[in-house]
Amino acid sequence: MEEIYKKYSKRVFCYLLSLTNNTEVAKDLTQSTFYSVVKNIHKFKNESSMTTWLCKIAKNKWLDYYKKTKKYNETNIDEVNEMLFAEESFEDEYADREEVLNLYKKIHKLDEKSKEVIYLRIRGELKFKEIGLIMGKSEEWVRITFYRAKIKLKEDFNNG
C-alpha cells in the first residue's frame, strides 16, 4: 500500500488541487482518497489502470466535499504551476514559466468538462478510455471534447 501511495499520491494531489484551488483541501482529500483505497483495495479488479481507479475515487471525494460545502473554487494557476514544476530546476522553470502560465490561463477559461479532460489527459497522462471511465462518459465523447478544447486553445493562442 505504501508503494501505491508513493507512486500515485502526487498525481492525485495535483488533480485534486486543480479541482479545489486549495492546498489544504487537496491534501485532506488526497488523504481521504487513500484511506478509501486502503479500505477498498480488494475491490480493484485491474479493469482499469490504478491511476484511473484512484482518480475516480478522488473525483468522488471532491464531489462529496463540493456537495457539503456548496462552493466551487476555480483553478489557481500559480499553485498548480508550483506543484507541476517542483522537481525541475529553477532555470528550466523560469524559461518555461511564462509560456506555461499563458497556457494555463487559457485552459482556465475553458468550460469545466473541457478543463477536466485536458488536465486528466495532459497532467494525469491518462488514455481517453480511462478518462471516460472516470467521468462516466464514452471514449468518443472524451476524444471529441479534447479535440475541441485543443482547437479552442489554438485559436486563443493565434488571437492572443
N, C-alpha and C positions, 0 to 999 in steps of 0.2 A: 504494500500500500504506500509506503514511504517513497518508493521508486516512481509510482504513478504521480504522486504529489510533486516530486522534484521535477519530473519531466513535463507536466502539464499545468502546474499552478500559475506560472507567469502568463501563459496564453489565456487561461480562464480569467485571470485578474484583468488583463488588458481588455478582453471582451466586455467584462462587466463594467470596467471603468468607462468604456465608450458608451455604455448604456446609461450609467448613473451620473457621470460627471462629478463624482465624489469619491475621493481616495478611500476614506474610511468606510463608506458604504460598500464600495467594491471589495475591500478587504474582508468585511463581515460576510458579504455574500459569497466570496470565494471560500471562506471557511465553512459556511453553511453548505455550499455545494459539495465540498469534500467530506463533510460529515455525512451527508446523504449518500455519497459514494461508498463510504465505509459501511454504512448500514445496508446498502443495496448492491454491493459488488457482485453478489450471487445472481443478480438479475441481468448482468451484462452477458449477452449471448454472442458476441462477435458478429452481429448482423450489420453493424456499422463500425466505423473506426472508434477508438477510445476518445479521440478529440470530439467527434460528433456527439457521442453519448454525454460527455462532460459538458459541452456547450449547451446541449438541450436541457440538462439539469440546471445549469447556470441561468439559462434564459427563464426557466420556470421559477427559480428562486427570485430573479429580478421581477418577474410578473407578480409574484406574491407580494414582494416588497412594494411595488408600484400600487397594487390594489389597496394595501394597508395604508400607505402614506398619501395616496391620491395626488402625487406630484411627479412630474417628469422633468428631469434635468437634461438639457441638451449637452452634446459632447463638448468638452473643454479641450480645444486643440492643443494648448500648451501642455496640459497634463498628459495627454495621450502621446504627444511627441517626446516628452521627457521619458516616459516608460519605454517607448519603442526604440529609442536611441541610447538607452542606458549602458549598453555594452560596447558602443562604438567609441572611438577616440574623439577627443574634443575637436580636432582638426576636421575629421570626417563629418562630424555633426554640424559644425559651423558652415562648412562648404555646402552641405545639402539642406540645411535647415530652412533657408528662405524658400527654396523650391518645394520642399515637403510641406511646409507651413501653408503655402499657397494652395497646394493640392488638398490638404485637409480642410481649408476654408471652403473650397469648392464642394468637397464631399459633404461638409456640414450643411450646405444649402439644399442638398437632395432631400426627397421625401424619406420618411422613416424606413420603409421597406427597402428602398434602394440603398440607403446607408448601411443597413444591416447586412444586406447581400455583399456589398463592397467590403465591409470590414471582415466578414467571415471568409470571403474569397481571398483577399489580399493578406490581412493580418493573421487570420486563422489558418490560411493555406489549405482550406477545405475544398473538396470536389463539389461540383454542382449538385450531385446526388445527395451528398452529406448535408449540404446547406438546405436542400429541400426537406430532408428528414427533420432537421432542427426547426425549420419554420413551418412545417406542416403543409408544404407546397410541392408541386411536381418539379422534377428536374428541369423540364422545359420552361416552366414559369421562372425558375431561378436564372436559367440561361438568358431568357428574354429580358428580364429585369436587369441583369448585369450588363448585357449588351446596350440597353437603352441608357443606363447610368453612364457607361463609358462614352457613348455618343454625346450625352449632355455635358460631361466633363470636358470632352474635346472642344465642343462648341464654346463653353465658358472660357477655356484657355485661349482659343482663337479670337474671342471677342474681348478678352481682358488682358 
